Amino acid sequence: MPRVTELTLHDDAKRRVLRTNLSSVAILTPVLGLAAVMTAISTRNLVLALFYLALVLAMVPVTYVLARRLADRSRVTFGDGTVAVQGWGRPRRFTVADVERVVTVDSMAFGTAGPTHHLIVVGPTKRLLLLVGQMWDRGQLSALALDLAHRGVPLTPVRHPVTPAQLRATDPRLVPWYQAHPVVLGLLVALGVLVVVTVVLVVVLVLVVA
């Protein structure tokens, strides 16, 4: 029988996952909390504002629970010609026949995270797998890359520092648009949140006045 290897997150990687997710929530919480204050001022409805504020504060423990679940569940299994990935949602699985090439990146930063190593597996039309260095160490990624290479998958190392936009320019399958342009994505998300908050405030004002 072929030897099957299962990769799981080390304890320090689990802590990084928690810190990253909680830091993101810490940025959003004051903004949404300000929206709760604006709701209280504009509607003079303290109960509604407190309910909204409670929902905002609940984001912190909910994020912690979800991030902890992700860290505990994350695993990659390979060694028999298939790769099984467990993370968010349902498990994913693909075979060597589905893979067109595997790319290892020595230094690249996604979003606000610092530059680190990554492994990317692509098929004929899309990216099949992305493993980031914040979660997986170099030895783990090398083990998967070499297993695929030994099975005939072309291995492309990127040893010089590169940005997501530069990597996408070489092959759009490697990095989706939203990861290659995080600033634009952030502005669109902020605009969307602003629009939603504005609509909610308008609806509440109409109900109160009526």
C-alpha positions, 0 to 999 in steps of 0.5 A, a space after each residue: 500500500 502507498 504511504 499516506 501523509 497527513 499534514 495538520 497545523 502546528 500549535 504556533 500556526 493555530 495561534 497565528 490563525 486565531 491572531 489574524 482573524 481576531 485582528 481583522 475583527 478588531 479593525 471592523 468592530 469600532 467602525 460598526 460600533 460607531 454605526 450603532 452610535 449613529 443609529 442611536 442618535 438618529 433614531 433615538 431608539 436606545 433598544 435598537 442601538 443596543 441590539 445592533 451593538 450587541 450583534 457587533 460585539 458578538 462578532 469577536 467570540 463568534 470569530 474566535 470559535 470559527 477560527 479555532 474550528 478552522 485551525 483544528 480541522 485543517 489538514 491535507 492528506 496525500 501519498 496515494 495519487 490523490 490530495 484531500 483538503 479539509 478546511 472551511 466547508 466540505 472536504 475537497 479532493 483531486 487527483 494527480 490527473 487533475 493537476 497541470 502544475 504545482 508552483 512553490 513561492 518563496 516570498 509573497 504577501 497576501 493582504 496585510 500579512 507579511 511575506 512568506 512561502 506558499 504552495 499553489 496547485 493549478 488545474 487546466 482552468 483554475 486553482 485547485 489548492 493554495 497553502 499559505 506559509 502562515 499556516 503551513 511550514 516549508 517542510 510540509 509544503 515541500 513534502 506535498 510539492 515533491 510528492 506531486 513532482 515524483 508523480 509527473 506533475 511539473 514543479 515551478 519554483 519562484 525563488 525571488 520575492 513577488 507580489 500577488 499581482 505580479 504572479 497573476 500576470 504570469 498565470 491568472 489561475 495562480 492568484 484570483 483577482 480579489 487577492 491580486 488587488 486587495 486595496 481595491 477589494 477593501 475599498 469595494 467592501 467598505 463602500 458596500 458596508 457604507 451603503 448597507 448601513 445607510 440603507 438601514 438607517 434610512 429604513 429605520 428613520 422612515 419607520 420611526 417617522 411613520 
